[in-house]
Amino acid sequence: MIKDRPSKTALRVARRRAAHQLLDQPVVFDDPLALRMAGIAEVDALRNDPREGHPVARTLRAFLAARSRFAEEYLGRAVQRGTAQYVILGAGLDTFAYRHPYASVLTVFEVDYPATQTWKRGRLADAGIVIPPSVRYVAVDFERETALDGLAAAGFDADAPAFFSWLGVTVYLSELSVLSTLESIAGLAPGSGIAFDYAIDPAAVSERARRAVEVVAARAAAAGEPWTLFFDPAQLGTRLRGWVLRPSRTWMTRQSMCATSRAGPTVCASAAWAIWLMPRRSRRLTPIIRRI
């Protein structure tokens, strides 16, 4: 992240979400605001951009669609159980807060880098997207402070259940920052949980997947936002003992194949990424932090 500048990769993700609405059939993740958030000029360019037909572009769109749908489906289950707080860590240009059906019962906390939030609110205004009263903006630099510090000032109730999503963020942070954040969430009220993604250690994936990761990581580095953190799934599972880990690899693979069915199946889970849902258990993660 370049100091005092909004995230360039956040705009790229928004473009991919818009491209998914335009180019993929069927649409795995329906986002009616994605095109407006991407902006008219960007949308016109997407329709005629030959790069969007590249296998890496199709795979990345499939992954982004799958992870967003995964998180929002599990959020829906949490809301049905009575959860009334949703925290989006590293919200970027995510549009959930402006289109979801739970406005009467759910408060959405968008946590992100201050410059990115200012930029996003400008894009919302330009797109004519109204900010509902149920949205709270929380400015946080994940490497300098914890998300919970900022959330408390924004009215977050640590004694009530909350669901978190943390998508496309951990690759840019240190291992200590990631595990410390997860430890903080583990100490929240029973019924809390998180859906997050992470980059798998390139040494643990196929050569094809490794090449795809190298392409995407190189683009992020060129934007001034290099990937700095990779996990081995088995080792991460060991470190996070005390939580129930639910791998979504099967779900992601099935949905991603649908998302790119025009050009043939793409197994998104092989692209060196994975998502895990982590419902809270009673045991905290303090031993994990001590072992870093």
C-alpha positions, 0 to 999 in steps of 0.5 A, a space after each residue: 500500500 502506498 502511503 496516503 493513496 487509495 488501493 489500486 488493487 481495490 479498483 482492479 477487483 471492482 473491475 473484475 466483479 463488473 466483468 463477471 456481470 458482463 462476460 460470464 454465464 451463468 453469473 455466480 455472484 449477482 452484484 447489481 451495483 458492480 457496474 456503477 461502482 466500476 464507473 462508466 468508462 471502465 465498463 465500456 472498456 471491459 466489453 472490448 478488452 481482449 485481455 478479459 478472455 485470457 485464462 488467468 483473467 477468467 480464473 481470477 474472475 471466477 475466484 473473486 465471484 466464488 469467494 464473495 458469494 461464499 462469504 455472503 451466503 454464510 453471512 446470511 446464515 449468521 443473520 438467520 441465527 440472530 447476528 446483527 453485525 457484519 464487519 468487512 475487513 479491507 472493504 475496498 469497493 465492495 458493494 454489499 452495504 448498499 444492496 443487501 436485504 437485511 437493512 432493518 436488522 444488520 449494521 455493516 462496518 466497513 474497515 479499510 485504509 483511510 485513503 481508500 475509504 475517502 476515495 470510495 465515498 467519492 466513487 459512491 457519490 459519483 455513481 449516485 449510490 446512496 449510503 444507508 444509515 446502517 453503514 459505519 466506516 472504520 479507518 484502520 491501518 492493519 499493520 499499525 492498529 487492530 480492527 477492533 480498536 477502530 470498531 469500538 469507536 464506531 459503535 461495534 458491540 464486542 459482547 454481541 455476535 458478529 460475522 466478519 469477512 476478510 477477502 483479498 487482504 491477508 496477502 499484503 500483511 505480515 503473519 503476525 498481523 493476520 494471526 493477531 487479528 484472528 486471535 482478536 476475533 476469536 475472543 468475541 461473543 459466542 456465535 461470531 465467525 469469519 470467512 477469509 482467504 489467503 494465498 497458498 505457498 506456491 511450493 505446495 501447488 501445481 506448476 500451472 497454478 504457480 504460474 497464474 499466481 506469479 502473474 497476479 502477484 506481479 501485477 499487484 507488485 507493479 501497483 505498489 502492493 506486493 504480496 508478502 504472505 503465503 500459508 501452507 493450509 495444513 500448517 495454518 490449520 495447526 496454528 488455528 487449532 481451537 477454531 473449527 476450520 471448514 474448507 470451501 475447496 469443493 464449493 469453490 471448485 464447483 461454482 468456479 467451473 460454472 462461472 467460466 463455463 463458456 470457455 471450459 471449466 476452470 478449477 479456481 481452487 487450484 489457483 493457489 488460494 483457499 477460503 475457510 470459515 472459522 466459527 468461534 469456539 471457546 478456546 482462544 488463540 493465544 498459544 498461536 501468537 506465542 509460537 510465531 
